[in-house]
């Protein structure tokens, strides 16, 4: 899947997906905290089922195929096409908190790329700097700057999502450290299958609606006691 990735490419991928990346992803849970509060996720098996569903039926049908199209458009400097996909992806967010999470993490990664003098980000800023930037679009910009392939970028995106969710489950008391590692190990195959699924989709097959996640996210806005912003 990521054949041809040399040591430099691997290091760039690891840097882009590192939890130490200063984009604030640790502050968000994508509705996970609310799902735990509702009692939907109490065990490692339930956590695995939840993340399997989000990856397989959500990200594989929406974020990842759009990420691929963003990467391809940015690689050939078709910024208007990339901006169109960025706006479409944001329009698909099913709650205010999910939209805010997407745009605030995207903006943080965009600011980092500006600070790192990434030429592709400078070009984006010149053309679309005033528009909200999705995390997927910012991730694609970072990947193009790092000269990562689209498929490698997709794997990295899904891994970063999975690792952040596992960390959230630890903070929420659902998993311990070892349980989180077991969970991440189980998601390896899910991530691979998700990329394959995303690569097979034509434009008119893109889109996903995860009603459970959407409800959890909406309820989270009114949750009295919480650790996360989504």
N, C-alpha and C positions, 0 to 999 in steps of 0.2 A: 504493500500500500504506500509506503514511504521509501521505496527503493531509490537508490541514488542519493540519499541524504548523507552528505559527508560530515566530518566532525564539526566544521564551522557551521553548517546548516543545523546540525543537532543542537549546538550551543545556542544558536539564535532562537530555535524553537523553545528550548528550555527557558531561556530568558523571557520570551513572550508569554509563556504559560506559568511563570513562577508566581507563587503566592506573594512574593515580596514586591511584585510590580505595583507601583504606587497609583492604583486606580480605584481603590476603595471597594473592591468586590466583596470583601469580607463582611461588609456592613449590610448586605442584602441576602435574602434567602429564597426569592422567587415564589413566595407563598408557602414555603416549607414550614415556617414557624407556625403559621395558622393551621396547617394540616396536622401538625403535632398537637396543637392546642385543642383541635376538634376531636382528637383521639383516633384519627385515621392512621397515624404512624406511631406505633409503640415498640415495635420490634425490628430487628435487623432484616427479617424477611419482608416485613411491610415496607421498610425503607427501600429495599432492593426493588420491590414491585413498583413502588412509586417512581423511582428514578428510571427504571426500565421503561415505564409507560411514557414518561416525559421525553426521554431520548428517542424512543422508537416511533411514537405517534405525534410528537411535537417537533423537536429539533430536526429530526431526519426529514420532515416534510416541509419545514419552514426555514429555520435559521441556516441550516447547512446548505441546502440548494441555493438560497439567496447569497450566502457567503461565497459560494463557488462563482456565482454570476458577478458579484462585486469584485472578486479577485481577478476574474478574466477581463472585466471592463477596465479596471484600474491598470492592469498590466499593459494594455494597449492605449492607455490614456483617454479612454472614453468616459470622461468625468460626468457628462450629462446622463449617460445610461446608468452609471454607478449611483448618481444622486437619485434617480428614479427608483432604483431598487432599495436604496436606503429609506426613502420616504414610504414606500410600500410596506416594507418590513415594520416600520414604526406604527403604521396604520393598523397592523394586525395585532398589536398588543391589546389584551383583553381587560386590562384594568389600569387605573391611573398609576398605581404603584409599579406595575410591570413596565409601563412606559417611562416613568421617572428613573427606575433602575437602569433601563437600557440606555437612556440618553445621558444620565449622569456618569455612568461608567464609560460610555463612549466619549464623552467630553473630556474626562480625565485622561484617557489614553491618547486622545487627540492632542491635548496640551503637552503630554510627555513627548510625543513625536515632534511637535514644534520645538520643544526644548532641545531635542536631539538633532535638530536641523535636517529632518527627513525631507528630501526634495518632493516626494509624492504628496506629503502632507501640506507642504507649502503651496503646491499647485491646487490642492483641494480647498485650502483656506482662501485662496484668491478667488475661486469660483463659487464656493458654497459655504464659506466660513460662518455665515449668519444662520444657516439651517441647523436644526437639531441633528446630531450625529449618533447613529445607533452604535452599539458595541460591536456588532458584526462588521459594520463598515469601517470602524476604527481598527478592528482586528485585521481586516483585509488590507487596509493601508499599511499597517505595521508589517504584515507578512510580505507584501510587495516590496517594501523598503528593505526587508531582511532577505529578499530573494528566495523565499520559500514557495514551493509549489502549492497549487490549490488544494490538493488532497492532503498534503502534510499540514496545511493550514487548518483544514477541516478536522483532522484528528486532534490537533492541538486545541482547537476551540472546544471540542467535546470533552477533552481531558480536563481543561481548565474549569469547565462547568461542573464536571463530576467531582473534582477535587474540592471545589468551593462548597458544593452541596454536602459532601462528606464532612467537611470541617464544621458546617452549620449543624449537622446532626450530632456531632460531638458536643458542641456548645449547648445544644438543646437537651442533652442528657439521654438521647436515644441510643447512641453508640459509644463504645469506648474506643481507644486508639487501635486496638487489634481488630475490633469489629469493623472499623472504618476501612482498614486495609483489606479485610476480606471482601467488603462491599466493592471497593475499587477494583479488586481483582476480578470479581464477577462481571463488572461492567466493561472489561476489555473487549469481550466478544460482542457486546451490545454496541459499543462504539464502532467497531469494524463494520458490523452489519448496517448501522445507521449511515455511515459514509457511502456504502454500496447502494443503499436505498436512495439516498439523496442524489447520487450521480445518475440514477436511472430516470429521474423525473423530468418531463417536459414542463415548459412554463405554465401551461394550463392545469397542471396537477399540483401546483404548489399551494400550500395553505394548511393550517391546522387549527383546531379548536379543542382545547383541553378544559372541559367544563369544571372539573374538580379543582384544577389549579386556578382557574379564573375566579371561582367562588372563594377559594381560600385566600386569594390575594385581595379580593374585595372586602372580605370580612376582616382581614388583617388591618385595614385602615382604621377600624374601630376597636381593635383588640386593646384592652386596658393595659396589660403588662406585656412588654415585648423587648427582645434583644436586638431585633433586626429592623431595617427600614422597609422591608417588603416581605 
